[in-house]
Amino acid sequence: MNKNPSQLAFLTLKKLAQKSVDDNLLKLKKANENQDKAQSQLNVLNDYYVEYQQKLNDALSGGIKGYELNNFNAFIATIEQGIEQQKKLLLTLDIKQKQITNQLNQSQKSLNTYTTLLNKQYNKYLQQQNRLQQKLTDEFAQQQLARRLLSEY
């Protein structure tokens, strides 16, 4: 099939769209990994929080000195800050993940469009080739018929 300028342009656009899809898939994979890692870290912080709350409750029931209470409270407050920061990070990562997913969907849509257009061009080319072949076959049959008729007379 001869490649006309229009087809070459669509092929280039299709390659670019495929690259965009591939790039966005890699970005999405990385975003998912970051999201999982951040969620794991949040889980660890939540576990520490529960553990140290329990230790504080145990210490309070057994008697605790003032400076120990202050240390527990300061450490628990630090864990709470870490939890809040981690929740904010997760929200940010979730937004980023959704943006990448939207970019991926848009890239996939473009790729599908260019693929469809190229398929339509190819089908049009095949139809033209079939018509040309039919025309040549018809002309050949007419010439054969004319030769036979001429040779009979």
Phi, psi and omega in degrees: 000128176287139182261116178273167183303323179297316181293319178299321178297315179294323177297318178297314179297322179295317178298318179295320179294321178295320177296319178297318177299312181299315180298317181292327175296319177295317178298319181294321177299314179296319179297320178296319178296317178297320179297315179298317180296315180295321179294320177298317179296322176296319178299318178298314179298319178297320178297316177300317181301311180297317181299313182285332172296319179294318178297320177296315179299318178297318181293321179295322181288335180263355182098133185217147179277158183301314181292328177292320177298316178299319179297315178301311182297320179294317180294317179296321178296322177295318177297318179299320177297317178299320178297315180296317178297320181292323177295319178296318178299316179299320177297316178298315179295324178295318178297315180299318180298318179293323177296316180295320178298318178296318177297319179298315179299319179294318178296318179296322178297316178297316179301315179298321180297311181294323177297316179298315180296318177295321177296319178296318178298317181295317179297322177296318177300315179299318178299317179297318179295319179295318178296317179297316179298318179296319179298315179296320178296316179298316179297319179297317180296321178295318179295319179296317179297316180298320179295318181294318179296320179293322181287337178284335182257000000 
